[in-house]
Amino acid sequence: MKKLILLTTFLLGVVSLNAQTEEELKTILSAKKDSIAAIEGRANAIQAQIDALPGWKIGAFGTLGGSLSGYQNWFSQAAPNNSAGTIGATLNAYANLKQEKYFWRNSLNVNLSWVKLDNEDDPTDEEDFKETNDIFTLTSLFGYNLSKTLAVSTLGEYRTTLLNNFNDPGYLDLGVGFTWTPIPDLIVVVHPLNYNFVFSEGDSVFESSLGAKIVADYTRKIGAINFKTNLSAFMSYEDADYSNWQWTNSFAYTLWKKIGVGFDFGLRSNKQEALNYAIAQIADGDTVPTLENVDNELQTFWNLGMSYSF
């Protein structure tokens, strides 16, 4: 009986000691995490001071996503012998010059993707990758400061595709107006005098026009997160059907060194593009659509994959 009592007392003591040790370790761990958060806060504050210094700031981050698959004699599907794949890549790069009296901001956004589905039982089937998403945007903004948050500015923005139909259409906006920077990393461009040049080959529905240009861009790095959102809109003075806008967003979270997870999505509305596509799809006997009756559906894209920060 005495041995049983001693053994029970010993086991209770061991459990109590382990519990106490676990609680102590949790307390120490919590304190260490608080210390890490404080160090990160001080590091971020120093980085903000560095970013505010005059001079060039250059950086880039992007996303690479994709999948490949192959099936042989997989009879549960309509094409039992096939190979499929998707590849997507996004690049966001910037080179910004900041001086006391003026600034010059330059950015590049490229978003490309390919897809294929090769039915090996169909000799007429397409075997190669086909282009799907295809975006190229280059922007240059120069401004002369009137105050800490307001500047007179001029903007050049070029948008087109790279993989297919390069510069057909292509858009070049040139204009002057004002740039507002209410907080660091956010710029709002309002150019009431802007000309939207539209380039296209052959007979087309595209028209250049005079109008207003509005751009809002927020690009920032917070710890392990790279974030960029950009809204670019043109409002035509000649015809509302010539107006267009595009909103792109990129997120990248660093997991290890410079490698992480990235996600991109975008929206676009362009009635001239919708009409050009609708005309290309009509068959003999169909009514030819016009800007007044074409269905201007919202254009969207997204890409999820591995990211890399430069």
N, C-alpha and C positions, 0 to 999 in steps of 0.2 A: 504493500500500500504506500509506503514511504517513497519507494522508487517511482511509483506512478505519479505521485504528487510532485516530486522533483522534476520528472520528465515534462509534466504539464506546465509547471512554472517556467522551465527552461524554454519550451516552445512559445509560450506567451511572451516571454522576454525577447526572443528572437524576432517574433512578429512585430512587437512594439518598436524594437530597435530599427527594423527595416522600414516600418511606416514613418518613424521619425526621420530616418535618413532620407527617405524619398521626399518628404515634405521640405527638409532642409535643402536638398538638391533642387527642387522646384523653385524655392525662394531664391537660390543663387542664380538659377537659369533666368528667372524673371528680371533680376537685377542686371544681368549681363545683356539681355535683350533691350532693356531701357538704355543701357550705356551705348549699345550699337545704334539705336535710334537717335540718340543725342549726337553721336559722332556723324551719322549720315546727315542730320540736320545742319550741323556746322559745315560739313563738306559742301552741301547744296547751296548754302549761303555764300561760301567762297566762290563756287562756280558761277553763281549769279553775278557776283562782282566782276569776275573775269569776262563773262559774256557782255557786260555793260561797257567794257573798255573799248576805245576806238581801235579800228583796224579790221582786217579780214577775218571772217568766220566761215569755215568750209566744213561740210559734213555730208553724209549720205547714209541711207539705210534702205533695205529692200526686203522683198518676200519672194521665196521660191517654193512653189507647191506643185504636186503632181502625183500620179499613180499610174502603174502599169499592171495589166492582168492578161492571162491567157487561159483558154479553155479548150480541152480536147474531149470529144464524145460526151459532152455535158448535155444529155438529152432532155433535161427539164426546161431548157430554154429554146427559143425559136432558132437560134444559130448556135448549134452545139460545138462548133469548131471556130473559135474567133480569138482575136487579140485586140485589146483596147488600151487606150492610154490618154491621160490628160497632163498637160504641163502648163504652168502659169508662172510668170515672173513680173515683179514690180520693182521699180527703182525710183527713189526720191532723193534728189541731190540739190544742194544749195551752195552758193558762194555770195556772201553778203559783206559789203564794205560799209562801215559806220564811222563817220567823222563828226566833228562838232557842228559844222554848218550844213552838211549834206549826207546823203546815204545812197547806196546803189545795191539793190537786192536782185539776185538772179536765181532762178529755180528751174529744175528739170523734173518732169514726171513722165515715166514710161511704164505702160502696163500692157503686157503681151501674154497671149495664151494660145495653145494649140490642143486639138483633140482628134482622136482617130478611133474608128471601129471597123476592123477588117474581118469580114465574114469569109473564112477560108474556103467555104463551099460555093462561093459565088465568084467566078473568075472576073466578072465585070465590076466587082466591088472596089472601092477606093482603099488603097493600102497605106497611103502616106498620111502624115499629120496635116490637118487643115486649120487655118487660122480662125480664131474665134474673137477673142478680145484684142483690140489693137488701138492703143492710145499713145500719142506723143504730144506733150505740151512743154513749150519753152517760154519762159517769162522773164522780162527784164524791166525793173522799175527804178527810176532815178528821181530823187526828190531833194529840194532845197528847203531847209528848216525855217519856218516862220516863228515857231515856238517849240516847246518840248514835245508837244503832241500833234502839231499841225505843220504840213509842208505842202508847197506847190510841187507838182510831180508830172512826169510823163511816163507812159507805159507802152511797152511793146509786148504783145502776146501772140505766139504762133501755135496753132493746133492742127494736127493732121493724123494720118495713119502711116505706119512704117512697112508693114508686111504686105499690105494689099492696097492698091489704088493710092499710092503716095501722092499727096497734094491734089487729090481728086475725090472729095473736095479738101481744100486747105483753107484755114481761116487765119487772117492776120489783123489784129486790132492795134491801131495806133491812136493815141489820144493824150489829152492834157487835162489837168484838173487839180485835185487835192488828195492828199493822203493823211489819214488820221491814225495815230498810234496811241489809243487810250491806255493800254497796258503793255508791258514787255511781251514780245513774241506774237502780238496780234497787230495786223495792219488792215486797214479798211481804205480801199481806193475808190474814190468817186470822181469820174471824169465825164463831165457833161458834154464835152466835145471829143467825140471818138468816131473814127471811120472803120467799119468792119469790111475788110477786103475778103471776098470769097473767090477762091481759084478752083476752076473745074475745066475738064476737057470736053470738046464737042458740044452738042446741043444739050443744055441742062436747065434745071429749074432754079439754080442758085443765083441770087442777086446780092451784090454789095450794097451797103447803105450807110447813111450817117445816123448816129444815135449816141446813147450814153453807155458808159462801161462802169460796172461795179464789181469789185473784187474784194473778198474777205479771206484772209489767210492766217491760220494759227499753227505755228510749228514750234514744238517744244520737246525737250528731253527732261524727264523727271526720274532720277535714279535709273532703274532698269527699263523704263518705258520710253519709247520714241513715239511721238504722236504728231500727225499732220492732218489738217482739214482745210480744204480750199474750195471756195465758191466763186465762180466766174460767170458773170451774166452780162449780156448785151441787149439793150432795149432800143429797137430801131425807131427813129422819128418818122420814117417814111411809111412803114407798114408793120403792124404788130406781128404778122406772120413771118417777118424776117428776124425776129428776136430769137434768142437762144440762151440756154444756161447749162452749166455743168457743175456738179458737186462731187468731189472725190475725197476719200478718207483713208488714212493708213495708220495702223497700229502695229508696233513691234515690241514684244516683251523679251528681254534678254534672260536666258536661263543659265547659260554657261559661257563665260568669256564674252564673245560677241555674237554667239549663236542663240537663237530663241524661236519664238512662235510669232508669226505675223498674220494680220488679217486686213484685207482691203475691200472696200465696197464703194460704188459710185452710182450716181443718178445723172441723167441728162435728158434735156428736152430740146428738140430742134425740128421744127415743122418742115423746113426745106429738105432735111434728110429723110423725114418720113414720106414726103411726096416723091422724092427721087426713088426711094425703095419701092413704093406702091406702083409707080409707073413701070418699073422693071419687072413687076410680077404679073401685069395684066395679060390676059389672053385675047385672041381675036374675038371681036364682038363685044368685049367689055367696055364699059364707060370709062373714059380717061379721067382719073381723079384730078382735083385741083387743090390749091392751098385752102380754099374755102370749105371743102368737104372731106379732105383727107383725115384719117384717124391718127392723130398725133399721140401715140401711146408713149408712156414713160419708158425710157431706156435705162437698164440697170445692169450692173455686173458685181461680182464678188470673187475673192480669191483667198484661200486659207492654206498656209504652209509654213515651211521653215523660213526664218528671217536671219539676216546678217547686218550688223551695224558697222559702218566704216569709221 
